[in-house]
Amino acid sequence: MDVMKWTGMRAILYKAPAQAEGKLLTAGAGAANWAGNAAAVTAINGHSFAKALEHVIGADPNNKFISYNNHPPDVPKVRTKSNSKGNEKCNCDIKQRSVQHIQHLGVLMMDITVADAAAWIVHTVPGFPKARTGYLFPPAEVQKGHLLICLTIKEDQIDTIAMTLRIATPLIYYNDIPDAQMNSRPNLRKLVSGESRLTPPLTVTRDTTTAAAPSLKVTIYSKGEKSRYEIYRRVLVRKLKTTIKVWTTRDKILKSDCKTFGRNLKLVTSPISVDGHASSLENDVSQWIVSEPGNKFCVVDKPYHKSQAKEPAMAVCIDDATIFGHFNRIAQNVENCA
């Protein structure tokens, strides 16, 4: 599966609102500066994430995957907990829920041959990607700001990631991983079969690394809906043991919080600039934080709203000084903090 080995396939694409191409950080020397994505995200080829998804959108006997998205392709206005049985098509009779901010979106894929190749793609695009039916970036989403992250991993990390997803309970709308691969990975099997209701612990922390050298350290924080924890202050500030700067929409209840020295929560002001591309909270659906101090950059699947304390949530944190530096510059302006 050559896509998994393409420069390590560690890449971050930040597409600001109304920008067709977006800005890209790639593995190794490519992380030193933002670069323009090689083509529009709506193009079927010629850019990094079309390449990363080529074995997802087209037929491939060796690449198998699960795809999860609580706004799955071709199923409008689905609001669910993830008790899908992991079939190849979305189970649209699954239990409905009215919670607004369920936003777990991604693809977890692996090579089922002897090659040790796997990848995890985390993104913010509803209705994307369509499995085995060709590349289609939803045209309406071009007007919004989005983040897409691709991490190559070793196959022995798949079950670790599946454990954190079990807590977050995403809606799996496609799965074609063979039983033989499932049976050797109990958390993956339970995830796709719907056995995702866990008793305590109500939060989990798992570490993983990317496959290609130099590897990136990645830490995943996941909380269940029964935890009643607000993921930004109650989970990320406590786990990282630092101040965090937060880019996300915010409600009228939760505010910046600087009451505890060295453990503050500062809200990044809108608008921001992504290497010259303007973005604002009105149109940017990405949610991310940077630590202060430190080298942590995290993507979060919930906004800074009080309602998410009652919802499952996940944060994927990358420990890398270069990546952190880029996002820390974006987050240089913050609200006054009481």
ZAPATI-720813 format. One record per atom (N, C-alpha, C, O): residue in one letter; x, y, z. Coordinates in steps of 0.001 Angstrom, whole numbers, plus 500000, padded with zeros to 6 digits. Each point is the difference from the previous one (the first is absolute). Example, Ala and Ser with C-alpha at 12.3 -4.5 7.8 and 13.67 -1.06 7.14 Angstrom:
BEGIN
A513190494310507800/A499110501190500000/A500900501200500000/A501036499981500665/S498614501069498615/S500820501190500060/S499230501090500730/S500509501108500169/
This chain:
BEGIN
M500864498818500000/M499136501182500000/M500898501229500000/M500300500552501059/D500124499872497775/D501029501019499889/D499602501335500597/D500869500769500410/V497829499533499652/V499579501272500564/V500449500134501444/V500282501106500463/M499788497777500255/M500374500068501392/M501467500358500170/M500403500476501061/K500392499301497916/K501431500203500132/K500466501298499360/K501186500327500027/W497879500403499402/W500326501236499307/W500431501054501020/W499159500554500707/T502138499725499374/T500626500907500971/T499447499816501401/T499886500958500765/G499767497791499572/G499443499782501322/G498537500374500091/G499329499646500969/M500162501073498025/M498598500416499933/M499530500677501278/M498839499866500386/R502046500852500263/R499569500836501108/R499755501384499416/R500935500675499569/A497825499736500420/A499669501264499348/A498844500670500717/A499112499335500531/I500910501989499477/I498918500799500557/I499580501010498940/I500818500785499520/L497927499189500126/L499441500967499061/L499029500899500747/L499036499520500596/Y501214501774499373/Y499082500978500585/Y499433500814498846/Y500700500795499374/K498019498989500361/K499325500717498922/K499130501094500606/K498971499714500613/A501437501517499218/A499226501118500529/A498703500160499201/A499906499508498876/P499098501173501690/P498732500184499296/P500182500641498627/P500777500940499828/A498484498523499199/A499976500509498620/A501327499840499275/A500177500555498916/Q500752498702501655/Q501266499699499334/Q499905498605499390/Q499699499035500703/A500551500855498018/A499826498715499318/A501133499027500282/A499785498789500029/E501418501730500178/E501151499108500158/E500381499788501461/E500153498859500434/G500001502201500319/G500434499891501377/G501508499982500125/G500723500064499005/K499744499847502233/K501418499997500326/K500382498658500609/K499228499392500741/L501993500157498928/L500408498634500314/L501324499982500753/L500939500719499658/L499116498437501383/L501249499620500651/L500213498521499740/L499094499200500234/T502084500414499285/T500289498592499745/T501171499548500850/T500673500807500641/A499559497884499353/A501013499413500865/A501393500494499645/A500269500398498867/G500614499566502133/G501393500338499767/G500196501468499693/G499447500861500685/A501337499432498289/A500315501388499651/A498764500783499608/A499981501226500106/G498978498073499439/G498771500669499593/G499250500646501140/G499072500776499769/A501315498916501473/A499334500607501147/A500578501357500356/A499442500707500839/A501667499667498536/A500658501256500362/A499153501211499645/A500027501010500704/N499225498891498211/N499174501121499552/N498686499480499429/N499931498897499457/W499033501921500678/W498763499697499304/W500250500052498494/W500762500839499518/A498599498271499755/A500069500014498539/A498584499969499455/A499098499447500628/G500711501138498219/G498696499916499371/G499699498571499589/G500851499329499418/N497941500198500881/N499609498676499534/N500077499982498472/N499677500994499348/A500745497889500091/A500326499959498570/A498795500177499088/A500158500366498836/A498651499382501669/A498788500139499187/A498836500289500927/A500123499881501220/A498755500496498207/A498804500239500796/A499555498712500679/A500137498916499433/V499334501201501773/V499567498804500732/V498848499296499298/V499719498838500293/T499616501840498792/T498928499367499236/T500523499192498823/T499248499232499399/A502030500927500259/A500582499255498879/A500135498528500361/A500270499663501153/I499547499471497877/I500017498565500280/I501410499460500151/I500174498872500462/N500827501892499167/N501381499575500193/N500901501234499991/N499542501126499803/G501743498631500416/G500960501087499921/G500272500718501299/G500725500995500011/H498704498521501104/H500296500624501288/H500069498924501081/H499624498850499778/S500860501544501385/S500412499033501016/S498868499113500491/S500199498798500177/F498623501762500047/F498962499169500605/F499233499166498990/F499413498981500364/A500580501423498392/A499513499073498979/A500926498795499934/A499547498867499842/K501766501385500280/K500968498907500017/K499814499121501229/K500010498773499896/A499821501844501257/A499845499227501228/A498767499119499972/A499975498937500620/L499000501504498661/L498729499277499982/L499817499133498762/L498919499446499798/E502102500423499373/E499803499291498743/E499591498547500205/E499296499442499159/H501126499930501938/H499621498614500258/H498706499898500808/H499547498900500317/V499865502239500011/V498702500053500669/V498897500265498988/V498934499386500058/I501319501516499028/I498970500385499038/I499900499035498830/I498979499962499313/G502080499249500453/G499988499043498902/G500182498578500496/G500354499777501157/A499403499267497967/A500148498591500365/A501467499666500234/A500875500430499248/D499382498800501798/D501354499551500306/D499886498738500841/D499500500054501123/P500956498801498352/P499843498748500748/P500865499926501249/P499736499182500881/N501286501650499211/N500929499919501124/N499737501016501097/N500362499769501154/N499017501349498507/N499733501041500989/N498573499866500525/N499041500062499231/K500825499755502075/K498689499881500639/K499911501038501110/K501015500398500571/F497772500033499727/F499888501135500916/F498623500098500635/F499030499398499540/I500920501375501526/I498729500487500519/I499966501505499761/I501021500679500100/S497812499821499589/S499809501431499821/S498868500438500914/S498929499393500008/Y501306501644500748/Y498993500454500960/Y499743501490499819/Y500918500785499762/N497832499578500356/N499598501383499797/N498564500120500480/N499114499343499454/N500644501467501538/N498647500114500512/N499090500832499106/N498833500230500318/H501715500209498575/H499218500546498890/H500449499230498760/H500706500554499157/P498895498175500715/P500543499149498934/P499556500438498612/P498994500697499859/P501748498899499117/P499640500364498628/P498605499519499625/P499608498880500326/D499657501967498994/D498693499657499423/D498936499681501039/D498952499452499658/V501297500882501603/V498989499807501045/V499860501324500740/V500678500208501007/P498461500691498522/P499935501346500567/P499408500025501401/P499111499220500342/K501415501710500460/K499445500348501310/K499922498826500956/K499058499903500787/V501916499209499155/V500045498912500973/V500574500528501305/V501044500652500003/R498288499073501091/R500495500346501328/R499956498718500820/R498924499574500421/T502224499811499810/T499984498675500585/T501084499805501025/T500976500747500056/K498830498218500767/K501102499380500693/K500456498864499106/K499233499511499172/S501997500073500989/S500535499026499061/S499711498583500448/S500861499346500588/N497941500174499141/N499743498587500230/N499762499293498684/N499275499008499927/S501362501531499012/S500000499305498722/S500695498671500133/S500919499855500806/K498659499181498421/K500606498676500048/K501208499882499093/K500554498912499842/G499868502211499551/G501219499956499207/G499822499379498642/G500974499526499416/N497822500457500059/N499787499449498676/N500519500955498945/N500383501128500313/E499631498426498431/E500568500813498945/E499147501219499698/E500497500952499398/K498248499053500993/K499165501171499809/K499518500476501360/K499857499219500941/C499897502083499135/C499539500570501251/C498657499398500392/C499100499890499167/N500765499724502089/N498750499504500530/N499168501197500429/N500220500560501074/C498842499827498105/C499268501237500243/C498848499832500970/C499275500959500262/D500536497834500283/D498987499793501017/D500584500055501403/D499320499670500972/I501941500749499137/I500628500043501298/I499330501031500876/I499328500914499523/K500876498915501786/K499323500824500988/K500279501480499783/K501159500404499906/Q497807500395500014/Q500154501430499772/Q500303500711501312/Q499588499555501072/R501130501549498830/R500213500854501154/R500022501441499527/R500290500277498836/S499404500632502066/S499870501402499618/S501248500816500284/S500014501203499740/V501024498184500782/V501209500742500325/V500576500637498743/V500056499362498948/Q500365501876501154/Q500381500782498830/Q501439499787499570/Q500299500098498810/H500606499612502124/H501416500157499694/H500755498688499892/H501159499938500412/I498235499010499052/I500726498757499809/I500800500115498715/I499424500049498913/Q501908499994501201/Q500789500344498830/Q501212499089499849/Q501079500475499644/H498773498244500615/H501116499083499820/H500082499628498516/H499061499417499459/L502045500912499885/L500140499749498573/L501395499478499710/L500993500583500436/G499079498302498818/G501315499482499669/G499955498690499247/G498934499449499725/V502265500062499945/V500197498729499311/V501180499300500662/V501044500612500230/L498789498113500073/L501070499174500555/L500203498840499046/L499112499162499844/M502064500778499506/M500197499018498939/M501291499221500186/M500919500430500698/M499121498405498652/M501149499118500134/M500188499170498751/M499058499762499244/D502175499800500550/D500341499060498937/D499859498595500576/D500623499687501014/I498572499467498359/I499764498662500551/I500974498966499463/I499870498816500308/T501117501613498887/T501048499084499563/T501085499968501077/T499786500468501118/V501368498983498541/V501078499895500984/V500611501353500331/V500682500134501015/A499087500865498153/A500554501328500258/A499402500591501268/A498796499900500235/D502050500715500578/D499550500663501219/D499740501465499670/D500873500850500177/A497929499435499347/A499666501352499553/A498583500337500427/A499062499248499735/A500795501881500922/A498683500442500457/A500006501519500075/A501058500628500031/A497759499951499996/A499894501458500088/A498718500375500716/A499009499270499982/W501043501884500642/W498837500569500681/W499816501416499482/W500891500839500131/I497958499417499287/I499660501328499501/I498913500578500901/I498956499381500205/V501298501797500324/V499045500718500838/V499655501297499276/V500893500719499553/H497818499581500329/H499615501188499227/H498729500607500559/H499442499502500977/T500101501572498403/T498832500731500487/T498903500121498951/T499096500819500161/V500956498397498777/V499109500189498851/V498801499057500077/V500187498787499907/P498605501712500256/P498824499128499998/P499771499403498619/P500332500608498982/G499092498188500998/G499692499358498722/G501214499616499190/G499942499984498770/F501169499703501899/F501263499779499303/F500843499014500789/F500014500061501229/P500699499019498096/P499967499717498561/P498960498933499678/P499580499244500876/K500018500704497877/K499159498904499554/K500878498776499769/K501048500087499361/A498519498787501159/A500825498796499932/A499809499267498679/A498878499676499610/R502241500066499707/R500046499172498793/R499183500549498834/R499698499261499064/T499946501994500974/T499157500546498925/T500602501243499362/T499280500758499350/G502012499473500814/G500636501149499385/G500125501179500947/G499249500119500967/Y501701500743498744/Y500288501150500865/Y498984501111499767/Y499768500416498864/L499630500058502221/L499090501138499914/L500087500795501296/L499495499574501039/F501147501578498887/F499999500939501120/F498725500821499886/F499788500651498977/P499349499340502049/P498714500694499889/P500187501464499602/P500650500749500730/P498805499673498149/P500232501374499517/P499627501073501011/P500678501023500095/A498244498755500666/A499569501013500967/A501032500222501094/A500035501064500618/E500812497926499626/E500978500115501077/E501210500848499620/E500807500342500864/V499329500000497862/V501108500867499589/V499878501368500670/V501010500648500273/Q497773499790499991/Q499794501308500619/Q500311500008501491/Q499956501054500635/K500355497797499922/K500288499899501429/K501476499695500226/K500700499525499106/G499750500759502103/G501358499638500376/G500046498574500508/G499152499591500793/H501850499641498749/H500110498591500390/H501446499615500268/H500932500572499435/L499229498448501439/L501289499370500264/L499932498542499585/L499006499319500255/L502056500203499101/L500147498579499675/L501407499579500399/L500978500645499619/I499123498277501145/I501290499513500486/I500145498536499627/I499090499202500227/C502050500446499202/C500288498610499655/C501245499555500754/C501048500639499912/L498833498267500826/L501106499437500765/L500211498556499581/L499063499204500049/T502142500443499541/T500300498596499760/T500414499366501314/T500701500609500809/I498859498164499390/I500246499299501256/I500394498561499709/I499829499514498882/K500692499815502119/K500200498567499925/K498662499305500255/K499140500531500702/E500698498292498727/E498724499302500153/E499716499616501448/E498840499836500378/D502207500019500439/D499748499651501395/D499412501166500795/D499651499833501169/Q500236501345498213/Q499384501145500666/Q498507500120499707/Q499314500819500612/I500183498379498468/I498591500106499613/I499080499736501181/I499021500720500195/D501281498262500591/D499110499679501114/D500069501047501102/D499018500223500708/T502131500418499440/T500112501098500961/T499074501146499607/T499283500543500840/I500736499816497890/I499117501062499519/I498542499576500118/I499146500805500373/A500567497935499311/A498625499502500102/A499477500099501426/A498814500259500205/M502055499539500785/M499587500128501396/M499493501408500291/M498970500170500652/T501747500833498868/T499568501375500245/T498722500323499232/T499164500767500478/L500685498657498348/L498772500218499234/L498799499341500663/L498880500500499892/R501342498389500789/R498886499366500718/R499406500943501037/R498785500029500196/I502071500741500466/I499520500980500973/I499234501119499296/I498961500450500485/A501557499994498371/A499402501130499283/A498746499623499221/A499213500876499641/T500588497844500093/T498807499458499333/T499643500707498692/T498915500571499896/P501960499405499114/P499648500579498698/P499034499104499237/P499827498828500337/L499559501719498653/L499137499231499109/L500848499414498876/L500509500737499155/I499642497959500832/I500756499331498946/I499047499714498846/I499058499221500147/Y501184501400498719/Y499096499823498866/Y500566499073498939/Y499303499651499047/Y501962499941501105/Y500573499045499053/Y501073499191500701/Y500805500535500762/N499195498157498966/N501025499110500530/N500149498808499072/N499023499312499704/D502202500442499835/D500237498790499216/D501239499243500497/D500584499210499258/I499812501030501990/I501139499282500567/I499595498548500242/I498975499754500636/P501797499285498878/P499631498585500134/P499953499544501457/P500657500570500871/D498549498384499368/D499859499463501354/D501333499570500587/D500229500153501200/A500645499313497972/A501292499539500511/A500783501151500626/A500684499813501007/Q499219501366498404/Q500678501162500555/Q499259500540501220/Q500614500493500946/M498076499408499020/M499196500458501130/M500247499155501246/M500148500529501102/N499895498175498714/N500076499096501142/N501300500131500776/N500059499653501179/S500975500841498171/S501269500205500697/S500091501382500643/S501007500343500618/R497937500438499228/R499967501353500562/R498669500186500729/R499031500466499401/P500911499179501869/P498716499984500709/P499311501356500077/P498774500065499907/N501973501010500258/N499349501307500073/N499420500418498659/N498928500602499945/L501772499081498980/L499475500296498670/L498735499196499740/L499022500521499465/R501003498216500913/R498822499151499795/R498808500530500790/R498886500059499478/K501339500323501768/K498907500516500820/K499511501351499489/K498813500312500091/L502094500474499379/L499606501296499450/L499037499836498841/L498950500642499976/V501387498512499064/V499165499889498804/V498755499159500240/V499031500100499247/S500984499065501799/S498810499199500293/S499025500732500903/S498918499490500292/G501454501690500146/G499102500789500829/G500185499802501481/G499221500540500785/E501787498703499634/E500255499794501425/E500844501149500534/E501112499796500486/S498353501394499418/S500784501192500328/S499551500665501285/S500480501082500337/R498616498293500379/R499576500567501271/R500923499487501088/R500021498805500295/L500730502086500291/L500994499605500979/L499601500466501390/L499419501072500168/T500896498122500807/T499918500434501384/T501303500723500320/T500888500043499148/P499260500522502037/P501239500711500318/P501226499175499647/P499954498776500121/P501171501856499436/P500224501451500064/P499175500776498981/P499757499534498887/L499823501654501516/L499196500843499131/L500855500856499079/L499488500609499061/T501808499439501204/T500948500651499100/T501193499078499811/T500359499249500907/V500250500805497924/V501199499206499742/V501046500879499320/V499678500961499302/T501573498682500923/T501132500646499341/T500858498914499386/T500387499051500682/R499911501078498042/R500836499010499325/R501054500718499161/R499719501001499342/D501497498465500699/D501098500537499205/D500255499119498787/D499864498778500066/T500504501849498837/T500403499278498808/T501066500832499291/T500275501131500402/T500317498320498559/T500986500735499213/T499738499742498528/T499403498990499628/T501049501935499544/T499922499770498562/T501095499037499579/T500975499793500723/A498853499620498098/A500856498886499600/A501349500438499461/A501023499424500370/A499002501570498774/A501234500353499299/A500892500875500865/A499513500835500761/A501795498972499119/A500960500819500733/A500176501353499309/A500011500064498770/P500127501020502004/P499880500042501456/P498528499937500408/P499160500701499435/S500543498469501530/S498612499789500380/S499473501168500821/S500761500735500630/L497929499417499345/L499325500985500827/L499328499294501163/L499406498936499829/K500688501655501352/K499262499476501143/K498583500561499961/K499798501210499902/V499235497899500177/V498592500382499958/V499318499454501248/V500149498821500323/T499110502023500375/T499238499578501172/T498526500255499735/T499617501072499530/I499560497930500779/I498560500088499770/I499292500056501346/I500219499146500860/Y498942501847499318/Y499176500131501202/Y498548499809499579/Y499517500664499083/S499801498434501587/S498622499687499630/S499148499935501257/S500427499453501016/K498373501102498919/K499100499965501154/K498620499535499575/K499535500313498903/G499817498940501973/G498653499540499737/G498966501028500416/G500298500924500757/E498479498911498744/E498956500968500315/E499629499979501474/E499535501011500528/K500658497864500150/K499635499905501410/K501020500650500921/K499755500128501199/S501372500278498263/S501018500626500842/S499562501369500502/S500411500431501077/R498752500255498139/R499570501368500294/R501176500973500063/R499889501076500588/Y501230498547498811/Y501170500870499975/Y499941500919498781/Y499646499568498904/E500699501678501296/E500184500937498895/E501413499774499481/E500961500148500754/I499182499496497973/I501278499466499530/I501138501015500012/I501153499610500181/Y498569501652499635/Y501096500966499948/Y500610500240501383/Y501205499828500182/R497978500564500782/R500544500309501322/R500170498753500859/R501044499826500629/R497969499318499407/R500048498859500922/R500907498883499509/R500479499200500803/V499766500731497895/V500861498938499475/V501333500568499510/V501050499643500535/L498929501228498464/L501249500414499365/L500882500852500912/L501205499763500079/V498228501210500601/V500824500813500903/V500621499132501083/V501173500167500334/R498052498911500214/R500516499152501081/R501029498998499499/R501004499754500669/K498755499670498169/K500930498997499483/K501295500636499504/K501087499479500252/L498799501631499054/L501191500655499470/L500758500771501076/L501199500248499873/K498080500132501199/K500596500722501128/K500616501325499555/K501048500418500492/T498269500227498565/T500453501292499494/T498783500874499728/T498858499544500049/T501413501704499668/T498993500862499393/T499751499522498571/T500907499483499348/I497870500688500169/I499712499686498606/I499345501204499330/I499259500757500627/K501031499398498090/K499341501009499173/K499074499267499038/K500419499070499312/V498326501350500644/V498930499229499368/V499423500747498802/V499583501153500109/W500403498160498738/W499305500525498821/W498783499128499725/W500129498858499558/T498714501677500702/T498735499323499736/T498879500994500263/T500211501037500629/T498608498642498889/T498851500803500392/T499793499848501502/T500409499006500601/R498961501977499981/R499740499954501428/R498592500508500265/R499491500846499264/D499878498639501787/D498650500442500324/D500078501212500929/D501078500551500222/K497777499857500315/K499972501167500877/K500217499625501460/K499954500856500883/I500285497851499363/I500163499538501382/I501470499817500350/I500476500538500999/L500247498701498178/L501404499732500271/L500855501166499506/L499812500491498887/K501110499939501937/K500847501152499699/K501470499615500147/K500333498892500420/S500542502060499221/S501403499848500362/S500102499895501516/S499178500564500722/D501826498717499760/D500113499740501434/D501471500053500397/D500785499134499615/C499579501876501150/C501391500151500432/C500107500000501523/C500860500679500561/K498284498576500101/K499979499994501459/K501136499186500602/K500437500275501118/T500046498723498149/T501037499125500533/T501307500274499281/T500091499800498788/F500914500650501929/F501273500356499387/F500602498798499279/F500111498912500567/G500277501299498176/G500617498931499226/G499031498985499444/G500413499076499298/R498309501070500997/R498978499071499492/R498831500815499444/R498841499716500303/N501461501277498898/N498973500879499460/N499386499431498728/N500571499124499349/L498261501391500316/L499359499702498725/L499726501330499316/L499168500785500454/K501538499459498453/K499893501264499287/K499364499773498638/K500413499109499259/L498592501688500415/L499301499867498730/L500676500864498937/L500208501197500196/V500127498183498690/V500628500708498890/V498963500910499345/V498863499590499766/T501533501637499944/T499061500947499405/T499864499765498498/T500923499529499337/S497922500808500161/S499689499898498572/S500045501397499393/S499529500953500620/P501039499189498158/P500455498953499082/P501446499592500265/P500704500619500797/I499723498316498508/I501382499555500017/I500518499970498563/I499240500166499046/S502064499619500824/S500603499884498677/S500790498706499923/S500886499754500818/V498789499420498196/V500724498755499752/V500953500258498839/V499653499792498838/D501541500657501489/D501007500328498987/D499422500906498909/D500200499769498807/G499086501257501629/G499438500962499058/G498563499743499601/G499375500865499385/H500082497982500942/H498595499704499719/H499163500332501230/H500230499440501072/A498816501452498789/A499188500437501132/A498956498954500367/A499422499344499133/S500346500514502175/S498965499090500480/S499324500634501206/S500623500737500764/S498090498962499392/S499238500555501117/S499145498916500631/S499725498968499389/L499863501283501838/L499183499022500711/L498654499778499325/L499400498936500154/E500121502049499105/E498700499851499339/E500023498916498931/E498971499386499720/N502196500372499676/N500056499077498868/N500999498862500158/N500071499128499135/D500691500859501932/D501022498973500207/D499468498965500983/D499717500330501152/V500143498426498407/V499459498954500868/V501094499195500686/V499700499068500746/S501563501274499016/S501075499294500692/S500034500414501466/S499576501098500362/Q500936498001500473/Q500101500245501440/Q501356499483500455/Q500285498808499886/W500545502082500626/W501344499584500366/W500548500874501119/W499497501089500275/I501548498398500359/I500652500732501080/I501511499904499843/I500511499115499314/V500191501800501327/V501441499868500207/V500269500207501481/V499300500752500677/S501730498565499814/S500383500146501399/S500866501241500177/S500609500494499051/E499433499998502186/E500828501167500321/E500538499853501417/E499251500206500955/P502035499441499217/P501005499736498967/P499877498572499475/P499042499288500301/G501938500319498918/G500025498621499532/G499857499909498503/G499893501007499300/N500109497768500224/N500000499752498564/N498773499228499540/N500056499286498999/K498841500851501718/K498818499201499695/K499030500764499100/K499648501150500262/F499939498178498682/F498909500457499139/F498960498897499992/F500320498849499701/C498439501485500623/C498938498996500101/C498804500402499153/C499605501166499972/V499826497857499340/V498704500198499354/V498940499367500885/V500206498919500553/V498669501754499578/V498935499579500904/V498719499874499192/V499767500775499073/D499402498250501278/D498802499784499185/D498742500643500575/D498892499685499568/K501267501205501393/K498860500724500560/K500344501478500155/K501158500345500237/P497849500527499630/P500228501425500240/P500026500297501497/P499688499137500821/Y500680502069499516/Y500051500419501403/Y498613500469500425/Y499754501188500210/H499349497834499909/H498621500250500399/H499697499161501236/H500488498876500121/K498735501643500769/K499683499285501236/K499299498676499722/K500162499045500759/S499063500887498162/S499244498782499690/S500895498800499758/S499563498867500202/Q501703501346499364/Q500836498849499672/Q500470499246501233/Q500574498920499868/A499199501618501333/A500337499242501205/A499183498716500087/A500419499033500635/K498420500962498729/K499130498825500029/K500151499136498757/K499195499096499772/E501815501170499433/E500219499258498763/E501364499324500024/E500909500475500680/P499250498420498586/P501346499442499832/P500861500972499215/P499491500784499198/A501807499164501032/A500903500922499311/A501391499393499918/A500351499106500770/M500433501395498284/M501353499498499779/M500910501147499583/M499585500916499290/A501662499017501165/A501041500930499563/A501211499191499568/A500392499047500672/V500198501336498205/V501206499357499479/V501116501031500055/V499947501018499310/C501067498716501515/C501054500972500271/C501323499544499399/C500428498864500207/I500207502019499057/I501297499749499378/I501055500800500750/I499850501204500211/D501213498116500188/D501094500633500735/D501146500251499024/D500822499117499753/D499224502080499703/D501022500328499013/D500208501507499985/D499048500760499824/A502188499670500360/A500278501425500132/A499688500773498726/A499518501130500068/T500748498280498779/T499785500719498744/T498518500195499720/T499561501106499687/I499666497810500427/I498556500109499782/I499385500944501019/I499182500854499658/F501222498983501606/F499510500897501048/F500283501458499653/F499134500860500158/G502068499411499374/G500376501372499701/G499094500650498970/G499640501169500133/H499990498074498838/H499113500552498970/H498641500377500588/H499483501085499732/F499945498022501065/F498673500274500545/F500061501011501138/F499043500742500220/N502060499296500499/N500136500996501059/N500039501412499417/N499479500937500605/R501133499215498229/R499991501311499347/R498593500378499550/R499600501160500094/I499655497852499417/I498612500274499617/I499203500458501217/I499120500854499891/A501195498570501273/A499242500251501231/A500614501106500849/A499816500008501218/Q500900500914498176/Q500741500985500794/Q499106500994500721/Q500411500551501021/N498389499696498489/N499107500972500636/N498896499286500762/N499288499167499438/V500570501159501839/V498998499354500846/V499155501058500702/V500400501157500128/E498430498419500320/E499114500895500734/E500598500352501358/E500818499259500546/N498762501882499986/N500358500318501374/N499458498928500920/N498886499510499818/C501903500135501161/C499673498833500818/C499866500415501459/C500891500638500561/A497983498990500047/A499751500356501402/A500471498902500931/A499872500126501217/
